[in-house]
Amino acid sequence: MRFPSAPRPRSLAGQLFAMQAVLIAVLVAGYALFTYVSDRHQAEEAAARQATAVARSVADAPSVRTAIHTKNPSEELQPYALQVMRGTGVDFITIMTPDGIRWTHPEQKEIGKHYLGHIEAAQQGHTFSETYKGTLGASVRTVTPVEENNRVIGLVSAGIRVEAISRRVQEQVTALLGVAAGALALGGFGTYVINARLRRHTHGMNAAELSHMHDYHQAALHAVREGLLMLDGQYRVALINDGGRELLGVGPEGDVVGRSVAELGLPAPLTGALLASEPRVDEVHLTADRVLVVNTSPVSGGERRGTVVTLRDVTELQSLMGELDSERGFTQALRSQAHEAANRLHTVVSLIELGRASEAVDFATAELELAQALTDQVVAAVGEPVLAALLLGKTAQANERGVELVVSEESRLDDGLLPESLSARDLVTILGNLIDNAVDAAQGTVRARVTVTAYAEDAELVMRVTDTGAGVDPAHAELVFQRGFSTKPAGPGGRGLGLALVRQAVGRLDGTLTVTEGPEGGAVFEVRLPLRASLAGGEAR
């Protein structure tokens, strides 16, 4: 929660901009300081070389030696020294006696006074340079001897003031600082543009807010039970949560992220839905052991950037809906039977009112025997209560649709024979959907009939459903078990899911499912389920 009184931390983009601006400023300032020191040192060396060259030139001049031997050397040397100063750009040229008494100086009043500086090395015949503060201030100066016949007859000192040297360096540094300021401004502008774009991408959030958002994102991602899958523009897995890995039956996240959807080994219809460019809304798809509702939504921003996929597990819900459909069918069958029973009762009452009591008794007895015979036939063949109830209900439903449902004489399934691993829900799903599919196929044909056979053989439960419909094209023998495939028009809720659920349940129970052509031209669906208590599929469930 944010408190209004608390200052908002600077955004990540702002922090980066400030850091880069400071970094550029420090680099420019450091380079300017280094350049200033380096240039000053080079300027002092250049000044020393210039002063040395001028001093040696004056000391080697013949006119200087000649003037030294006159009675008043200053009279000739002073104009000469001033002329050389103006021509060479040095600040002073001092010609002096070997003892350091000035014959020349830029300031007339200093002539005749003692030279300020070190002359010992020059008195020994050596040339040297130093920085010394004299009458004109601190200067870089060179002192060299004037020799004649290997004897020092005078000294010459030429110098450039440090102030002049600093002025030259300052001019160079000023130009450098101007260039540096331009570089700083250009770098700052570029940094501002880059960070403005970064602010748009981060929505102006600072580093702490981004960190919190990441934590919330990770917590929410792994907390939701629904599956969440994010694909990039090339349909590679960019993100998948724990629920998505569980629902799709894929490996750890590290083995999935970066792989194409086509490489995950998912059923073809589900893979096609994930690879589709158009959005999918509440589509039902089957995996090996689950029924999933899939929604896809493309993420676009001028170009396709990816797809967000949500997965919901409706396996249990689908089973409950199947049971509900069966119960609804039973209710409709009972309502129809009640209607028929009412008609028969009215017939009996009418016969009695007409005084034909014996005919009424015969009619009622015949109807009772017919109903009882049907019940006895089913119960005698299939002692398993759930399957017997299912067959009785489906028989009534089939009769309502003009289809005769018959339990074959081969059927024999005693109560208690089925192990606990074969759940009643799976059996209802398998046999109920096969009968519904057979009734759909047989309806409207001549002598429409569906024959159900159920028996145990060699530790296997065999359930066979035969119809008198048009049969299954051999080319569609495998397609009929895929979700969405149907030879009939789609209804409001869609079609083609029943047989897919049958194959899913059979696969989960380690059974087999086949379809062949029937003796009367219809289709024969046969399911074989192992009756061993150690069913792998049963234990997994």
Secondary structure per residue as TSV (DSSP state, phi and psi in degrees):
chain	resnum	aa	ss	phi	psi
A	1	M	-	360.0	139.6
A	2	R	-	-97.5	135.7
A	3	F	-	-102.7	131.1
A	4	P	T	-58.0	-32.7
A	5	S	T	-75.3	-22.8
A	6	A	S	-80.1	132.5
A	7	P	-	-66.3	138.1
A	8	R	-	-75.5	129.2
A	9	P	-	-60.1	148.9
A	10	R	-	-62.0	142.2
A	11	S	-	-65.9	162.2
A	12	L	H	-60.3	-41.0
A	13	A	H	-63.1	-41.3
A	14	G	H	-64.4	-40.7
A	15	Q	H	-63.0	-42.8
A	16	L	H	-64.3	-41.1
A	17	F	H	-62.3	-46.6
A	18	A	H	-62.0	-43.3
A	19	M	H	-63.6	-44.3
A	20	Q	H	-68.3	-38.2
A	21	A	H	-63.5	-43.9
A	22	V	H	-64.4	-40.9
A	23	L	H	-62.2	-44.5
A	24	I	H	-63.4	-42.2
A	25	A	H	-63.0	-42.7
A	26	V	H	-64.0	-43.6
A	27	L	H	-62.3	-45.4
A	28	V	H	-64.6	-44.0
A	29	A	H	-64.5	-41.8
A	30	G	H	-63.4	-41.4
A	31	Y	H	-67.0	-38.6
A	32	A	H	-64.0	-42.5
A	33	L	H	-64.9	-43.9
A	34	F	H	-61.8	-41.5
A	35	T	H	-65.8	-39.4
A	36	Y	H	-62.0	-49.2
A	37	V	H	-64.1	-44.6
A	38	S	H	-64.8	-44.8
A	39	D	H	-65.6	-37.1
A	40	R	H	-64.1	-42.9
A	41	H	H	-64.0	-43.9
A	42	Q	H	-65.1	-37.7
A	43	A	H	-65.0	-39.6
A	44	E	H	-66.2	-40.0
A	45	E	H	-64.9	-42.4
A	46	A	H	-63.7	-39.3
A	47	A	H	-63.9	-39.7
A	48	A	H	-65.2	-41.0
A	49	R	H	-65.4	-40.3
A	50	Q	H	-64.2	-44.9
A	51	A	H	-64.4	-37.5
A	52	T	H	-65.1	-44.5
A	53	A	H	-62.8	-42.1
A	54	V	H	-67.0	-44.5
A	55	A	H	-62.4	-42.7
A	56	R	H	-66.6	-36.3
A	57	S	H	-64.1	-43.2
A	58	V	H	-66.2	-42.9
A	59	A	H	-66.0	-29.3
A	60	D	H	-88.4	-6.0
A	61	A	-	-69.5	128.4
A	62	P	H	-61.0	-33.2
A	63	S	H	-65.2	-28.9
A	64	V	H	-69.1	-43.5
A	65	R	H	-63.1	-39.7
A	66	T	H	-65.0	-42.6
A	67	A	H	-67.3	-31.0
A	68	I	H	-63.5	-30.8
A	69	H	T	-85.0	-0.8
A	70	T	S	-81.5	169.2
A	71	K	S	-69.1	-33.6
A	72	N	-	-129.1	82.9
A	73	P	H	-60.6	-30.3
A	74	S	H	-63.7	-29.9
A	75	E	H	-62.8	-34.9
A	76	E	H	-96.6	-33.9
A	77	L	H	-77.7	-32.1
A	78	Q	H	-62.9	-50.2
A	79	P	H	-62.3	-36.5
A	80	Y	H	-63.6	-43.0
A	81	A	H	-65.6	-40.0
A	82	L	H	-66.2	-36.7
A	83	Q	H	-65.6	-44.1
A	84	V	H	-65.1	-37.4
A	85	M	H	-58.9	-47.0
A	86	R	H	-66.5	-34.0
A	87	G	H	-78.2	-27.4
A	88	T	H	-104.5	-15.0
A	89	G	-	84.0	9.4
A	90	V	-	-81.0	162.5
A	91	D	S	-88.7	-24.7
A	92	F	E	-158.5	151.1
A	93	I	E	-132.3	118.5
A	94	T	E	-115.9	122.2
A	95	I	E	-107.5	131.5
A	96	M	E	-142.1	168.3
A	97	T	-	-72.6	165.4
A	98	P	T	-58.2	-21.1
A	99	D	T	-89.4	-4.6
A	100	G	-	97.3	17.0
A	101	I	B	-88.4	125.8
A	102	R	B	-70.4	132.8
A	103	W	S	-96.5	-26.6
A	104	T	-	-137.2	156.3
A	105	H	-	-168.8	147.1
A	106	P	S	-59.0	-28.3
A	107	E	S	-105.4	120.9
A	108	Q	G	-57.6	-35.6
A	109	K	G	-69.5	-17.3
A	110	E	G	-86.8	-8.0
A	111	I	T	-68.1	136.5
A	112	G	T	94.4	-11.7
A	113	K	S	-91.5	168.0
A	114	H	B	-76.7	139.4
A	115	Y	-	-67.2	134.3
A	116	L	-	-93.8	110.4
A	117	G	S	149.1	-179.4
A	118	H	-	-94.1	131.9
A	119	I	-	-128.7	1.0
A	120	E	H	-58.0	-45.4
A	121	A	H	-65.3	-38.5
A	122	A	H	-66.6	-36.1
A	123	Q	H	-62.3	-25.9
A	124	Q	T	-88.3	2.5
A	125	G	T	95.3	15.2
A	126	H	-	-111.6	151.1
A	127	T	-	-101.6	133.2
A	128	F	E	-145.6	161.5
A	129	S	E	-124.5	150.7
A	130	E	E	-158.1	164.5
A	131	T	E	-106.5	121.2
A	132	Y	E	-145.2	148.5
A	133	K	E	-96.6	110.8
A	134	G	E	-111.4	-150.2
A	135	T	T	-69.6	-27.3
A	136	L	T	-95.0	6.9
A	137	G	E	100.3	-175.3
A	138	A	E	-65.8	137.4
A	139	S	E	-150.7	156.9
A	140	V	E	-94.8	117.5
A	141	R	E	-130.3	155.5
A	142	T	E	-126.1	135.2
A	143	V	E	-117.5	127.6
A	144	T	E	-135.8	148.5
A	145	P	E	-82.3	152.3
A	146	V	E	-103.0	111.8
A	147	E	E	-108.8	149.1
A	148	E	E	-147.7	122.3
A	149	N	T	53.1	46.3
A	150	N	T	60.0	28.9
A	151	R	E	-131.9	133.8
A	152	V	E	-78.0	116.1
A	153	I	E	-107.7	-5.3
A	154	G	E	-176.6	170.8
A	155	L	E	-129.3	145.5
A	156	V	E	-124.8	131.7
A	157	S	E	-124.8	127.6
A	158	A	E	-123.1	140.1
A	159	G	E	-151.1	158.4
A	160	I	E	-124.5	129.1
A	161	R	E	-65.5	144.2
A	162	V	H	-63.0	-32.6
A	163	E	H	-60.0	-41.6
A	164	A	H	-66.2	-40.0
A	165	I	H	-62.3	-45.1
A	166	S	H	-62.3	-36.0
A	167	R	H	-64.7	-40.3
A	168	R	H	-63.4	-44.0
A	169	V	H	-65.0	-39.6
A	170	Q	H	-63.1	-36.5
A	171	E	H	-63.5	-41.7
A	172	Q	H	-65.9	-43.3
A	173	V	H	-65.9	-36.5
A	174	T	H	-60.7	-44.4
A	175	A	H	-62.6	-40.3
A	176	L	H	-63.5	-42.0
A	177	L	H	-64.9	-34.8
A	178	G	H	-62.3	-45.1
A	179	V	H	-63.6	-42.4
A	180	A	H	-62.8	-40.4
A	181	A	H	-63.6	-40.9
A	182	G	H	-62.4	-42.2
A	183	A	H	-63.9	-40.5
A	184	L	H	-64.4	-42.5
A	185	A	H	-64.0	-43.7
A	186	L	H	-64.6	-44.6
A	187	G	H	-63.8	-39.9
A	188	G	H	-64.4	-40.4
A	189	F	H	-65.2	-44.8
A	190	G	H	-61.1	-41.7
A	191	T	H	-63.6	-40.2
A	192	Y	H	-63.0	-43.0
A	193	V	H	-63.2	-44.9
A	194	I	H	-63.4	-43.6
A	195	N	H	-74.0	-27.1
A	196	A	H	-63.9	-40.4
A	197	R	H	-66.2	-39.5
A	198	L	H	-63.1	-38.0
A	199	R	H	-62.7	-37.5
A	200	R	H	-65.4	-39.0
A	201	H	H	-71.4	-34.6
A	202	T	H	-93.6	4.3
A	203	H	T	56.0	34.1
A	204	G	T	71.7	12.6
A	205	M	-	-83.1	147.2
A	206	N	-	-87.2	177.8
A	207	A	H	-62.9	-39.5
A	208	A	H	-64.7	-41.0
A	209	E	H	-66.5	-39.3
A	210	L	H	-63.8	-39.8
A	211	S	H	-63.9	-43.8
A	212	H	H	-64.1	-40.9
A	213	M	H	-62.4	-39.7
A	214	H	H	-62.8	-42.8
A	215	D	H	-62.5	-45.4
A	216	Y	H	-63.0	-39.9
A	217	H	H	-61.1	-46.2
A	218	Q	H	-66.4	-41.2
A	219	A	H	-63.5	-46.2
A	220	A	H	-66.4	-37.7
A	221	L	H	-61.7	-42.0
A	222	H	H	-92.2	-8.3
A	223	A	H	-87.4	-33.6
A	224	V	-	-69.7	140.8
A	225	R	S	-81.8	-26.4
A	226	E	S	-68.8	154.2
A	227	G	E	-81.9	137.9
A	228	L	E	-129.0	128.0
A	229	L	E	-134.6	130.6
A	230	M	E	-120.5	127.4
A	231	L	E	-112.0	144.7
A	232	D	E	-84.6	-173.0
A	233	G	T	-64.3	-21.5
A	234	Q	T	-99.3	17.6
A	235	Y	S	59.9	33.8
A	236	R	B	-96.4	149.6
A	237	V	E	-71.5	116.2
A	238	A	E	-95.5	-28.0
A	239	L	E	-159.7	142.1
A	240	I	E	-150.8	135.6
A	241	N	-	-93.9	178.1
A	242	D	H	-62.5	-39.8
A	243	G	H	-63.3	-39.8
A	244	G	H	-65.0	-41.9
A	245	R	H	-64.0	-38.4
A	246	E	H	-69.2	-43.0
A	247	L	H	-69.7	-36.0
A	248	L	H	-86.3	-13.0
A	249	G	T	68.7	35.9
A	250	V	-	-102.6	174.0
A	251	G	-	-76.9	-164.8
A	252	P	-	-60.4	159.3
A	253	E	H	-58.1	-38.8
A	254	G	H	-63.9	-27.4
A	255	D	H	-85.0	-12.7
A	256	V	H	-102.4	-43.4
A	257	V	T	-61.1	131.7
A	258	G	T	95.5	-11.4
A	259	R	S	-92.8	151.7
A	260	S	B	-72.6	150.5
A	261	V	G	-59.1	-34.1
A	262	A	G	-67.5	-15.0
A	263	E	G	-96.5	2.0
A	264	L	S	-85.1	-7.6
A	265	G	-	73.0	29.5
A	266	L	-	-83.4	160.6
A	267	P	-	-56.4	147.7
A	268	A	H	-56.9	-45.5
A	269	P	H	-61.2	-39.4
A	270	L	H	-68.4	-41.8
A	271	T	H	-60.8	-41.3
A	272	G	H	-62.5	-38.6
A	273	A	H	-65.8	-38.5
A	274	L	H	-72.5	-27.9
A	275	L	H	-89.1	-5.8
A	276	A	-	-69.5	142.8
A	277	S	S	-80.3	-28.2
A	278	E	S	-86.5	151.8
A	279	P	-	-67.6	149.0
A	280	R	E	-115.6	136.7
A	281	V	E	-123.5	118.0
A	282	D	E	50.4	46.7
A	283	E	E	-85.0	138.0
A	284	V	E	-93.6	126.6
A	285	H	E	-134.4	153.1
A	286	L	E	-114.1	136.6
A	287	T	-	-104.4	-162.2
A	288	A	S	-62.1	-36.8
A	289	D	S	-140.9	17.4
A	290	R	-	-137.9	156.5
A	291	V	E	-111.7	119.6
A	292	L	E	-117.1	143.4
A	293	V	E	-101.3	121.2
A	294	V	E	-111.7	132.7
A	295	N	E	-127.2	132.8
A	296	T	E	-125.1	144.1
A	297	S	E	-141.6	118.1
A	298	P	E	-70.2	144.7
A	299	V	E	-104.1	117.2
A	300	S	E	-133.6	150.1
A	301	G	S	-154.4	67.2
A	302	G	S	91.6	-30.6
A	303	E	S	-149.1	161.1
A	304	R	E	-69.5	124.4
A	305	R	E	-108.4	-17.6
A	306	G	E	158.3	-168.6
A	307	T	E	-141.1	137.2
A	308	V	E	-102.9	126.8
A	309	V	E	-120.4	130.2
A	310	T	E	-115.4	142.5
A	311	L	E	-126.8	132.0
A	312	R	E	-122.6	134.6
A	313	D	E	-87.7	115.0
A	314	V	-	-119.6	28.4
A	315	T	H	-60.2	-52.7
A	316	E	H	-64.9	-40.1
A	317	L	H	-63.4	-39.6
A	318	Q	H	-65.3	-38.8
A	319	S	H	-64.3	-43.7
A	320	L	H	-64.1	-37.2
A	321	M	H	-65.4	-36.7
A	322	G	H	-63.5	-42.9
A	323	E	H	-64.9	-38.7
A	324	L	H	-63.7	-40.8
A	325	D	H	-61.3	-40.1
A	326	S	H	-64.1	-44.2
A	327	E	H	-63.5	-38.4
A	328	R	H	-64.6	-38.4
A	329	G	H	-64.9	-41.1
A	330	F	H	-60.8	-42.2
A	331	T	H	-62.1	-44.4
A	332	Q	H	-63.8	-38.6
A	333	A	H	-64.3	-42.5
A	334	L	H	-63.9	-38.4
A	335	R	H	-64.7	-41.2
A	336	S	H	-65.8	-42.1
A	337	Q	H	-65.6	-37.0
A	338	A	H	-63.5	-38.6
A	339	H	H	-64.2	-43.9
A	340	E	H	-65.3	-40.4
A	341	A	H	-62.7	-38.2
A	342	A	H	-64.4	-41.2
A	343	N	H	-62.2	-43.0
A	344	R	H	-66.6	-38.1
A	345	L	H	-64.4	-41.7
A	346	H	H	-60.6	-37.7
A	347	T	H	-63.2	-44.4
A	348	V	H	-62.6	-44.4
A	349	V	H	-63.3	-42.4
A	350	S	H	-63.6	-40.8
A	351	L	H	-62.7	-39.5
A	352	I	H	-66.9	-42.3
A	353	E	H	-63.8	-28.9
A	354	L	T	-82.5	2.0
A	355	G	T	80.6	16.7
A	356	R	-	-108.6	65.0
A	357	A	H	-64.1	-39.6
A	358	S	H	-65.0	-39.6
A	359	E	H	-67.6	-34.1
A	360	A	H	-64.4	-41.9
A	361	V	H	-64.5	-43.9
A	362	D	H	-62.1	-41.0
A	363	F	H	-64.8	-46.0
A	364	A	H	-65.9	-39.8
A	365	T	H	-64.4	-41.6
A	366	A	H	-63.1	-43.0
A	367	E	H	-65.5	-39.9
A	368	L	H	-65.3	-43.0
A	369	E	H	-65.0	-36.3
A	370	L	H	-65.4	-46.0
A	371	A	H	-65.0	-42.1
A	372	Q	H	-66.6	-37.3
A	373	A	H	-63.2	-40.2
A	374	L	H	-63.7	-43.6
A	375	T	H	-65.2	-44.3
A	376	D	H	-63.4	-37.5
A	377	Q	H	-64.0	-45.2
A	378	V	H	-68.0	-47.7
A	379	V	H	-65.7	-37.7
A	380	A	H	-66.3	-36.6
A	381	A	H	-79.3	-41.3
A	382	V	B	-123.9	102.0
A	383	G	-	-81.5	-16.3
A	384	E	-	-63.6	118.9
A	385	P	H	-58.6	-43.5
A	386	V	H	-64.5	-46.9
A	387	L	H	-67.7	-36.9
A	388	A	H	-63.1	-44.3
A	389	A	H	-64.0	-39.7
A	390	L	H	-61.3	-44.4
A	391	L	H	-66.6	-40.1
A	392	L	H	-63.2	-44.1
A	393	G	H	-65.1	-44.0
A	394	K	H	-65.8	-31.4
A	395	T	H	-63.0	-44.2
A	396	A	H	-65.0	-40.5
A	397	Q	H	-63.9	-43.2
A	398	A	H	-62.9	-41.4
A	399	N	H	-60.8	-38.5
A	400	E	H	-61.6	-29.1
A	401	R	T	-98.0	9.4
A	402	G	T	78.8	24.3
A	403	V	-	-119.7	133.0
A	404	E	E	-89.0	124.0
A	405	L	E	-104.8	123.6
A	406	V	E	-122.5	135.0
A	407	V	E	-94.7	118.8
A	408	S	-	-67.2	159.6
A	409	E	T	-69.2	-18.9
A	410	E	T	-73.2	-16.7
A	411	S	-	-67.2	135.2
A	412	R	B	-159.9	106.1
A	413	L	B	-141.1	97.4
A	414	D	-	-75.0	154.9
A	415	D	T	-66.6	137.8
A	416	G	T	88.2	-3.1
A	417	L	-	-75.4	-34.1
A	418	L	S	-78.1	135.3
A	419	P	-	-73.5	166.4
A	420	E	T	-65.8	-24.1
A	421	S	T	-65.4	-23.6
A	422	L	S	-92.1	96.1
A	423	S	-	-74.1	150.9
A	424	A	H	-61.1	-33.8
A	425	R	H	-64.1	-43.3
A	426	D	H	-64.7	-40.8
A	427	L	H	-64.5	-41.8
A	428	V	H	-63.3	-41.5
A	429	T	H	-60.9	-45.5
A	430	I	H	-70.4	-57.7
A	431	L	H	-70.4	-39.0
A	432	G	H	-62.1	-44.4
A	433	N	H	-69.9	-35.2
A	434	L	H	-64.9	-42.2
A	435	I	H	-66.5	-43.4
A	436	D	H	-60.2	-42.9
A	437	N	H	-63.9	-39.6
A	438	A	H	-68.7	-40.0
A	439	V	H	-64.2	-40.9
A	440	D	H	-58.9	-41.7
A	441	A	H	-71.6	-37.1
A	442	A	H	-83.1	-22.3
A	443	Q	T	-59.8	131.6
A	444	G	T	90.3	-4.8
A	445	T	S	-90.8	166.0
A	446	V	T	-71.8	131.5
A	447	R	T	52.3	53.2
A	448	A	-	-60.1	125.4
A	449	R	E	-150.6	144.3
A	450	V	E	-124.5	129.4
A	451	T	E	-113.9	127.7
A	452	V	E	-112.0	132.6
A	453	T	E	-128.3	129.6
A	454	A	E	-141.3	123.3
A	455	Y	E	-158.3	165.8
A	456	A	E	-104.9	134.3
A	457	E	E	-150.0	123.7
A	458	D	T	52.0	53.0
A	459	A	T	59.7	28.3
A	460	E	E	-131.1	144.4
A	461	L	E	-94.8	120.5
A	462	V	E	-108.3	125.5
A	463	M	E	-126.6	121.5
A	464	R	E	-126.2	131.3
A	465	V	E	-124.0	122.0
A	466	T	E	-118.9	138.6
A	467	D	E	-127.6	169.7
A	468	T	-	-106.4	26.0
A	469	G	S	-79.4	-158.1
A	470	A	S	-78.5	-9.8
A	471	G	-	84.5	-178.0
A	472	V	-	-117.3	127.4
A	473	D	-	-61.9	130.1
A	474	P	G	-53.4	-29.5
A	475	A	G	-69.2	-20.5
A	476	H	G	-105.3	13.3
A	477	A	T	-60.6	-31.0
A	478	E	T	-95.3	-30.6
A	479	L	G	-68.1	-28.1
A	480	V	G	-63.3	-19.5
A	481	F	G	-93.6	2.1
A	482	Q	S	-91.0	144.6
A	483	R	T	-63.7	132.5
A	484	G	T	98.2	-14.5
A	485	F	-	-84.5	131.2
A	486	S	-	-161.1	145.6
A	487	T	S	-90.3	-2.5
A	488	K	S	-107.6	156.0
A	489	P	-	-61.6	148.6
A	490	A	-	-74.1	139.5
A	491	G	-	-93.6	-170.6
A	492	P	T	-60.7	-35.2
A	493	G	T	-94.4	3.0
A	494	G	-	86.8	164.7
A	495	R	S	-133.1	177.3
A	496	G	S	83.6	15.4
A	497	L	-	-99.9	-27.2
A	498	G	H	-60.3	-53.4
A	499	L	H	-67.2	-31.6
A	500	A	H	-64.3	-40.4
A	501	L	H	-65.4	-36.3
A	502	V	H	-61.5	-47.9
A	503	R	H	-65.9	-35.9
A	504	Q	H	-61.9	-46.6
A	505	A	H	-65.0	-41.6
A	506	V	H	-63.1	-42.8
A	507	G	H	-63.5	-37.9
A	508	R	H	-65.3	-29.2
A	509	L	T	-96.5	13.3
A	510	D	T	60.1	34.9
A	511	G	-	-103.3	-173.1
A	512	T	E	-126.2	149.9
A	513	L	E	-135.7	124.9
A	514	T	E	-133.2	158.6
A	515	V	E	-134.2	130.5
A	516	T	E	-134.9	176.4
A	517	E	E	-85.3	134.7
A	518	G	-	-81.2	165.3
A	519	P	T	-64.2	-25.8
A	520	E	T	-102.2	17.7
A	521	G	S	92.9	-9.8
A	522	G	S	-84.0	-162.3
A	523	A	E	-106.6	149.1
A	524	V	E	-123.2	113.7
A	525	F	E	-101.5	126.9
A	526	E	E	-126.7	131.3
A	527	V	E	-119.1	132.9
A	528	R	E	-124.5	122.3
A	529	L	E	-121.3	134.0
A	530	P	E	-68.5	141.4
A	531	L	-	-97.8	6.5
A	532	R	-	-69.2	144.0
A	533	A	T	-70.7	-17.0
A	534	S	T	-96.0	37.5
A	535	L	-	-58.9	126.9
A	536	A	H	-64.8	-41.7
A	537	G	H	-66.2	-39.0
A	538	G	H	-65.6	-40.2
A	539	E	H	-66.3	-37.4
A	540	A	H	-62.3	-38.9
A	541	R	-	-70.7	360.0
